[in-house]
Amino acid sequence: MSPGIHEFISIDLPPMLAGTFACLSCALVGNFLVLRRISLMGDAISHSVLPGLVVAFMLTGTRAAFPMFVGAAAAGLLTVGLVELLRRYARIEPGAAMGVVFSVLFALGVLLLERGAGRHVDLDADCVLNGVLEGMIWFPPSEWSEFATWQTLREVPRQVWTLMAAVAVVGVFVVALFKELRIVCFDPGLATSQGYPASLLNGGLMLVVACVTVASFEAVGSILVIAMLICPAASARMLTDRLSSQVVVSGVIATVCGVSGYVLGAFGPRWLGFDNALSASGMITVVAGVVMTLSMLFGPQHGAAVRFVRRVRFVLTIAREDLLGSLYRAQERGEMSLAIVEVADATGGAGGGLAVRVARRRAILRGQVQERAGRVSLTEAGQKEAASIIRSHRLWESYLVERGGFAPDHVHDAAMRLEHARDTERRARLEPPQPASAIDPHDRPIPPG
């Protein structure tokens, strides 16, 4: 084994594994918090474990792992219980209840830490917020042949094994109760009516959240726990609409954030010529925030940029179809073309003048419109498309008058909006039946289909 690889395994591999396992366990269970819109519960638990840690030290006088874990777990379960009591019996909104509980308990923990016997606990604000990832060091043997021994594995930092166990527990919990958790998250009332114990499942979910939070708290701190309970699940939600896919995608995102965040924090400054490294937990959190931002912007269905592009395309489509319809109506009046300056007025300026100009160019590129000597007219292909648009419009006018009871002079604007639902799938659902006559309420012929 080369000295460089041995140094990486000793100094960087344990914190990287611990951070990645913490991210993965938090992300998997965080999906159900995000779906139930109680993501703040992770924040509440991660802050409220502080008084549990201090009280455990005050009672036992030791910082051993087991009493610390028991104290933190008890504080986490107390948080869940108090939030549920406030929500159910005091009729307080869940977000407000969680905010009140974690604020009070965290303040209590700080008070005990600074003023009570807990002042001697080796625990400070930096540890609470950022964890101690960088403090995990392993001293493995220098030969690969000596790795696969029990003695070597026993020397791996305890936090790595704890967080690996947390991933296993969460994985088993999610796989075993996936169907039940899904129905409880989306409709607790329906779950109860079908015989699923919604309250018991909710309690089990909160118990797992508390255990994961406590297991991750010592290694990665509260900031990373909060971020990983929310960011991977929220990012995955922007990328898929299926819960099973969301769980898988959130796990992938959490793993990528854990590995890349640690690498950037530990080695990124060195690549840029600086001597000091950055906080691993902080950098993992930053990467998770960047991934969430990108998913919010460029998600294939719900991304802001994608929705903006979709809206622009829809506006241009409406403007182009309004142009074709206006040219068709002009032909019915005996005008075979319209002057360019008349196009915007004829179409009602859908989407503004720029949209009308772009729509006219798109219609020309599609071979639906031709422009000569400053005038615009329909081509053969445009004539067919325009007839379909006018047919849809006049069918809707007839439907609204004959079936909806509207007055003939009150249906044009509504039909202008409905006429654009003309593709095969939507037409089968939305287009009204053929009226008794082939004349619309304004005595104009309805083009044949």
C-alpha positions as CSV (number, residue, x, y, z in Angstrom):
1,M,0.0,0.0,0.0
2,S,1.4,3.4,-1.0
3,P,1.8,6.1,1.7
4,G,-0.7,8.3,-0.1
5,I,-3.4,5.6,-0.1
6,H,-2.7,4.8,3.6
7,E,-3.0,8.4,4.5
8,F,-6.3,8.7,2.7
9,I,-7.7,5.6,4.4
10,S,-6.5,6.8,7.8
11,I,-7.6,10.4,7.7
12,D,-10.3,10.9,5.0
13,L,-12.1,7.6,4.5
14,P,-13.7,7.3,8.0
15,P,-15.2,10.8,8.0
16,M,-16.3,10.4,4.3
17,L,-18.1,7.2,5.1
18,A,-19.7,8.6,8.3
19,G,-20.9,11.7,6.5
20,T,-22.3,9.6,3.6
21,F,-24.1,7.2,5.8
22,A,-25.6,10.1,7.8
23,C,-26.7,11.7,4.6
24,L,-28.2,8.5,3.3
25,S,-30.1,7.5,6.5
26,C,-31.5,11.0,6.9
27,A,-32.5,11.3,3.2
28,L,-34.4,8.0,3.1
29,V,-36.6,8.8,6.1
30,G,-36.8,12.5,5.1
31,N,-39.0,11.6,2.1
32,F,-41.9,10.9,4.3
33,L,-41.4,14.1,6.3
34,V,-41.4,16.1,3.1
35,L,-44.5,14.4,1.8
36,R,-46.4,15.0,5.1
37,R,-45.1,18.6,5.2
38,I,-43.5,18.2,8.6
39,S,-39.9,18.7,7.5
40,L,-39.3,20.9,10.5
41,M,-39.6,17.9,12.8
42,G,-36.0,17.0,11.9
43,D,-35.0,20.5,12.9
44,A,-36.9,20.2,16.2
45,I,-35.3,16.8,17.1
46,S,-31.8,17.8,16.1
47,H,-31.9,20.8,18.4
48,S,-33.7,19.1,21.3
49,V,-31.1,16.4,21.7
50,L,-28.8,19.0,23.3
51,P,-30.6,18.9,26.8
52,G,-30.7,15.1,26.5
53,L,-27.0,15.0,26.1
54,V,-26.3,17.4,29.0
55,V,-28.8,15.7,31.4
56,A,-27.3,12.3,30.5
57,F,-23.8,13.6,31.5
58,M,-25.2,15.2,34.7
59,L,-26.8,11.9,35.7
60,T,-24.0,9.5,34.8
61,G,-20.9,11.7,35.0
62,T,-19.5,10.2,31.8
63,R,-19.4,10.9,28.1
64,A,-19.6,7.2,27.1
65,A,-21.5,6.5,24.0
66,F,-24.4,4.5,25.4
67,P,-25.6,7.0,28.1
68,M,-25.2,9.9,25.6
69,F,-27.3,8.0,23.0
70,V,-30.0,7.1,25.6
71,G,-30.2,10.7,26.7
72,A,-30.4,12.1,23.2
73,A,-32.9,9.5,22.1
74,A,-35.1,10.3,25.2
75,A,-35.0,14.0,24.3
76,G,-35.9,13.2,20.7
77,L,-38.9,11.1,21.7
78,L,-39.9,13.8,24.2
79,T,-39.9,16.3,21.4
80,V,-42.1,14.2,19.2
81,G,-44.5,13.7,22.1
82,L,-44.7,17.4,23.0
83,V,-45.3,18.4,19.4
84,E,-48.1,15.9,19.1
85,L,-49.7,17.0,22.3
86,L,-49.6,20.7,21.2
87,R,-51.0,19.8,17.8
88,R,-53.8,17.5,19.0
89,Y,-55.0,19.1,22.2
90,A,-53.9,22.7,22.0
91,R,-55.0,23.0,18.3
92,I,-51.7,24.6,17.4
93,E,-50.6,24.4,13.7
94,P,-47.8,21.7,13.4
95,G,-45.1,24.1,12.2
96,A,-45.7,26.4,15.1
97,A,-45.8,23.5,17.6
98,M,-42.5,22.2,16.3
99,G,-40.9,25.7,16.4
100,V,-42.0,26.3,20.0
101,V,-40.8,22.9,21.2
102,F,-37.4,22.9,19.7
103,S,-36.7,26.5,20.6
104,V,-37.6,25.9,24.3
105,L,-35.7,22.6,24.5
106,F,-32.6,24.0,22.8
107,A,-32.6,27.0,25.0
108,L,-32.9,24.7,28.0
109,G,-29.9,22.7,26.8
110,V,-27.8,25.8,26.4
111,L,-28.8,27.0,29.9
112,L,-27.9,23.6,31.4
113,L,-24.6,23.6,29.5
114,E,-23.5,27.0,30.6
115,R,-24.9,27.3,34.1
116,G,-25.3,23.8,35.5
117,A,-23.0,20.9,36.1
118,G,-23.0,20.4,32.3
119,R,-20.5,23.2,31.9
120,H,-17.7,20.6,32.2
121,V,-19.1,18.6,29.2
122,D,-16.7,18.7,26.2
123,L,-19.5,20.1,24.0
124,D,-19.5,23.5,22.4
125,A,-21.5,25.4,19.8
126,D,-19.3,24.4,16.9
127,C,-19.7,20.7,17.9
128,V,-23.5,21.1,18.1
129,L,-23.7,22.8,14.7
130,N,-21.0,21.2,12.6
131,G,-20.2,17.9,14.3
132,V,-16.8,16.3,14.6
133,L,-16.3,14.6,11.2
134,E,-12.7,15.7,10.9
135,G,-11.9,14.2,14.3
136,M,-12.4,10.6,13.1
137,I,-9.1,9.0,12.4
138,W,-8.4,5.3,11.8
139,F,-5.0,3.7,12.1
140,P,-5.2,0.7,9.7
141,P,-2.4,-1.7,8.9
142,S,-0.1,-0.8,6.0
143,E,-0.7,-4.1,4.2
144,W,-3.8,-5.0,2.3
145,S,-3.6,-8.6,3.5
146,E,-4.1,-7.5,7.1
147,F,-7.3,-5.6,6.5
148,A,-9.8,-8.5,6.7
149,T,-9.3,-9.2,10.4
150,W,-11.7,-8.5,13.3
151,Q,-9.0,-6.6,15.2
152,T,-8.6,-4.2,12.3
153,L,-12.3,-3.6,11.8
154,R,-12.8,-3.0,15.5
155,E,-10.5,0.0,15.3
156,V,-12.8,1.7,12.7
157,P,-14.3,4.8,14.5
158,R,-17.5,4.0,16.4
159,Q,-19.5,6.6,14.5
160,V,-19.0,4.8,11.2
161,W,-20.5,1.6,12.6
162,T,-23.3,3.5,14.3
163,L,-24.3,5.3,11.1
164,M,-24.0,2.2,9.0
165,A,-26.4,0.5,11.4
166,A,-28.7,3.5,11.1
167,V,-28.8,3.1,7.3
168,A,-29.6,-0.6,7.7
169,V,-32.5,0.2,10.1
170,V,-34.0,2.9,7.9
171,G,-33.7,0.7,4.9
172,V,-35.5,-2.2,6.5
173,F,-38.1,0.1,7.9
174,V,-38.8,1.8,4.5
175,V,-38.9,-1.4,2.5
176,A,-41.0,-3.4,5.0
177,L,-43.6,-0.7,5.5
178,F,-43.4,1.2,2.2
179,K,-47.1,0.5,1.3
180,E,-48.4,1.5,4.7
181,L,-46.2,4.6,4.9
182,R,-47.2,5.7,1.5
183,I,-51.0,5.6,2.2
184,V,-50.5,7.2,5.6
185,C,-48.5,10.1,4.2
186,F,-51.0,10.9,1.4
187,D,-54.3,10.2,3.2
188,P,-54.2,9.2,7.0
189,G,-58.0,9.1,7.1
190,L,-58.2,6.6,4.2
191,A,-55.4,4.6,5.9
192,T,-57.4,4.4,9.1
193,S,-60.6,3.4,7.3
194,Q,-58.8,0.6,5.5
195,G,-57.5,-0.8,8.8
196,Y,-54.0,0.6,8.8
197,P,-53.0,2.0,12.3
198,A,-52.2,5.5,11.1
199,S,-51.3,6.8,14.6
200,L,-49.0,3.8,15.3
201,L,-47.3,4.2,11.9
202,N,-46.8,7.9,12.5
203,G,-45.3,7.1,15.9
204,G,-43.0,4.5,14.3
205,L,-41.9,7.0,11.7
206,M,-41.1,9.7,14.3
207,L,-39.2,7.1,16.4
208,V,-37.0,6.2,13.4
209,V,-36.5,10.0,12.7
210,A,-35.4,10.5,16.3
211,C,-33.0,7.5,16.2
212,V,-31.5,8.7,12.9
213,T,-31.1,12.2,14.1
214,V,-29.5,11.1,17.3
215,A,-27.1,8.7,15.5
216,S,-26.1,11.5,13.1
217,F,-25.9,14.3,15.6
218,E,-22.6,13.5,17.2
219,A,-20.8,12.9,13.9
220,V,-22.2,15.6,11.6
221,G,-24.0,18.1,13.8
222,S,-27.5,19.6,13.6
223,I,-27.0,21.7,10.4
224,L,-26.2,18.7,8.2
225,V,-29.0,16.6,9.8
226,I,-31.6,19.2,9.0
227,A,-30.3,19.7,5.5
228,M,-30.2,16.0,4.7
229,L,-33.7,15.4,6.1
230,I,-35.0,17.9,3.6
231,C,-32.8,18.7,0.7
232,P,-32.4,15.2,-1.0
233,A,-36.0,14.4,-0.6
234,A,-37.2,17.8,-1.8
235,S,-34.8,17.6,-4.8
236,A,-36.0,14.1,-5.7
237,R,-39.6,15.3,-5.4
238,M,-38.8,17.9,-8.1
239,L,-37.4,15.2,-10.4
240,T,-40.1,12.5,-10.2
241,D,-43.8,12.0,-9.3
242,R,-43.5,8.4,-8.1
243,L,-42.7,7.8,-4.5
244,S,-40.7,4.7,-5.1
245,S,-38.5,6.5,-7.6
246,Q,-38.3,9.5,-5.2
247,V,-36.9,7.3,-2.5
248,V,-34.3,5.9,-4.8
249,V,-33.3,9.2,-6.3
250,S,-33.1,10.8,-2.9
251,G,-30.7,8.1,-1.8
252,V,-28.5,8.7,-4.9
253,I,-28.5,12.4,-4.3
254,A,-27.6,11.9,-0.6
255,T,-24.7,9.7,-1.5
256,V,-23.4,12.1,-4.1
257,C,-23.7,15.0,-1.7
258,G,-21.9,13.1,1.0
259,V,-18.9,12.0,-1.1
260,S,-18.6,15.2,-3.3
261,G,-19.1,17.5,-0.3
262,Y,-16.4,15.9,1.7
263,V,-14.0,15.9,-1.2
264,L,-14.6,19.5,-2.0
265,G,-14.3,20.5,1.7
266,A,-11.1,18.5,2.3
267,F,-9.3,19.0,-1.0
268,G,-11.0,21.8,-2.8
269,P,-9.1,24.6,-1.1
270,R,-5.8,22.8,-1.8
271,W,-6.7,22.6,-5.5
272,L,-7.1,26.4,-5.4
273,G,-3.8,27.0,-3.7
274,F,-5.0,27.5,-0.1
275,D,-3.6,25.6,2.9
276,N,-6.6,25.2,5.1
277,A,-9.5,22.8,4.5
278,L,-13.2,23.6,4.9
279,S,-15.8,22.1,7.3
280,A,-16.8,18.8,5.8
281,S,-20.4,19.0,7.2
282,G,-20.7,22.6,6.0
283,M,-19.6,21.8,2.5
284,I,-21.8,18.7,2.3
285,T,-24.7,21.0,3.3
286,V,-23.7,23.5,0.6
287,V,-23.6,20.8,-2.1
288,A,-27.1,19.6,-1.0
289,G,-28.4,23.2,-1.3
290,V,-26.8,23.5,-4.8
291,V,-28.4,20.3,-5.9
292,M,-31.8,21.4,-4.5
293,T,-31.5,24.7,-6.3
294,L,-30.7,23.1,-9.6
295,S,-33.6,20.6,-9.2
296,M,-35.9,23.5,-8.5
297,L,-34.7,25.3,-11.6
298,F,-34.3,22.5,-14.1
299,G,-36.6,19.6,-12.8
300,P,-38.2,17.9,-15.9
301,Q,-41.7,18.5,-14.7
302,H,-41.7,21.0,-11.9
303,G,-38.6,23.1,-12.4
304,A,-39.0,26.8,-12.6
305,A,-37.0,27.1,-15.9
306,V,-38.9,24.3,-17.5
307,R,-42.2,25.7,-16.5
308,F,-41.2,29.1,-17.8
309,V,-40.2,27.6,-21.2
310,R,-43.4,25.6,-21.3
311,R,-45.4,28.7,-20.6
312,V,-43.6,30.7,-23.3
313,R,-44.2,27.9,-25.8
314,F,-47.8,27.8,-24.8
315,V,-48.2,31.5,-25.3
316,L,-46.5,31.3,-28.7
317,T,-48.8,28.4,-29.7
318,I,-51.9,30.4,-28.8
319,A,-50.6,33.4,-30.6
320,R,-49.9,31.3,-33.7
321,E,-53.3,29.6,-33.6
322,D,-55.0,33.0,-33.1
323,L,-53.2,34.3,-36.2
324,L,-54.4,31.3,-38.3
325,G,-57.9,31.7,-37.0
326,S,-57.9,35.4,-37.8
327,L,-56.7,34.8,-41.3
328,Y,-59.4,32.2,-41.8
329,R,-62.1,34.6,-40.6
330,A,-60.7,37.3,-42.9
331,Q,-61.1,34.8,-45.8
332,E,-64.7,34.3,-44.8
333,R,-65.2,38.1,-45.1
334,G,-63.7,38.0,-48.6
335,E,-60.2,39.2,-47.6
336,M,-57.6,36.7,-48.7
337,S,-54.8,38.3,-46.7
338,L,-54.1,40.7,-43.9
339,A,-51.6,43.5,-43.6
340,I,-48.8,42.9,-41.1
341,V,-49.9,45.9,-39.1
342,E,-53.4,44.4,-38.9
343,V,-52.3,41.0,-37.5
344,A,-51.8,42.1,-33.9
345,D,-55.2,43.8,-33.8
346,A,-56.9,40.8,-35.5
347,T,-55.4,38.4,-33.0
348,G,-56.0,40.5,-29.9
349,G,-52.3,40.9,-29.3
350,A,-52.1,37.5,-27.5
351,G,-49.0,37.6,-25.3
352,G,-48.0,41.1,-26.5
353,G,-46.6,42.3,-29.8
354,L,-43.4,40.4,-29.5
355,A,-45.3,37.1,-29.2
356,V,-47.4,37.9,-32.3
357,R,-44.3,38.6,-34.3
358,V,-42.5,35.4,-33.1
359,A,-45.7,33.4,-33.8
360,R,-45.9,34.8,-37.3
361,R,-42.3,33.7,-38.0
362,R,-43.0,30.3,-36.6
363,A,-46.1,29.9,-38.8
364,I,-44.0,30.9,-41.8
365,L,-41.3,28.3,-40.9
366,R,-44.0,25.7,-40.6
367,G,-45.4,26.5,-44.0
368,Q,-48.8,27.6,-42.7
369,V,-48.5,31.2,-43.5
370,Q,-46.8,33.2,-46.4
371,E,-45.8,36.8,-46.4
372,R,-45.8,38.9,-49.5
373,A,-45.6,42.7,-50.0
374,G,-46.3,43.3,-46.3
375,R,-49.4,41.1,-46.3
376,V,-49.9,37.7,-44.6
377,S,-52.1,34.9,-46.0
378,L,-52.7,31.2,-45.4
379,T,-51.1,28.4,-47.3
380,E,-52.8,25.1,-48.0
381,A,-51.4,23.6,-44.9
382,G,-52.3,26.6,-42.9
383,Q,-55.9,26.5,-44.3
384,K,-56.3,23.0,-42.9
385,E,-55.0,23.9,-39.5
386,A,-57.0,27.1,-39.3
387,A,-60.2,25.2,-40.2
388,S,-59.6,22.8,-37.3
389,I,-59.1,25.8,-35.0
390,I,-62.3,27.5,-36.1
391,R,-64.2,24.2,-36.0
392,S,-63.2,23.8,-32.3
393,H,-64.1,27.4,-31.5
394,R,-67.6,27.2,-33.1
395,L,-68.3,23.8,-31.6
396,W,-67.6,25.2,-28.2
397,E,-69.8,28.2,-28.8
398,S,-72.7,25.9,-29.9
399,Y,-72.1,23.7,-26.9
400,L,-72.1,26.6,-24.4
401,V,-75.3,27.9,-25.9
402,E,-77.2,24.7,-26.4
403,R,-76.1,22.8,-23.3
404,G,-74.8,25.5,-21.0
405,G,-77.7,27.9,-21.4
406,F,-75.4,30.9,-22.2
407,A,-76.5,33.8,-24.4
408,P,-74.9,33.8,-27.9
409,D,-73.2,37.1,-27.2
410,H,-71.5,35.8,-24.0
411,V,-69.7,32.7,-25.4
412,H,-67.0,34.1,-27.7
413,D,-64.3,34.8,-25.0
414,A,-64.8,31.4,-23.3
415,A,-64.6,29.6,-26.7
416,M,-61.4,31.5,-27.5
417,R,-59.8,29.9,-24.5
418,L,-61.2,26.4,-25.0
419,E,-60.5,26.2,-28.8
420,H,-56.8,25.5,-28.1
421,A,-57.5,22.1,-26.5
422,R,-57.5,20.3,-29.9
423,D,-54.9,17.5,-29.7
424,T,-56.2,13.9,-29.9
425,E,-56.1,13.0,-26.2
426,R,-57.6,16.2,-24.9
427,R,-60.2,16.4,-27.7
428,A,-61.5,13.0,-26.7
429,R,-62.1,14.3,-23.2
430,L,-63.0,18.0,-23.8
431,E,-64.4,18.6,-27.3
432,P,-68.2,18.9,-27.2
433,P,-70.5,16.7,-29.4
434,Q,-71.5,17.9,-32.9
435,P,-74.5,20.2,-32.6
436,A,-77.8,19.4,-34.4
437,S,-77.0,21.9,-37.2
438,A,-73.7,22.8,-38.9
439,I,-74.3,26.5,-38.0
440,D,-72.9,28.1,-34.9
441,P,-75.0,30.5,-32.7
442,H,-73.9,33.4,-34.8
443,D,-75.1,31.8,-38.0
444,R,-71.6,31.0,-39.3
445,P,-70.8,27.6,-40.8
446,I,-68.9,25.1,-38.7
447,P,-66.0,23.7,-40.8
448,P,-66.2,19.9,-41.3
449,G,-64.0,17.7,-39.1
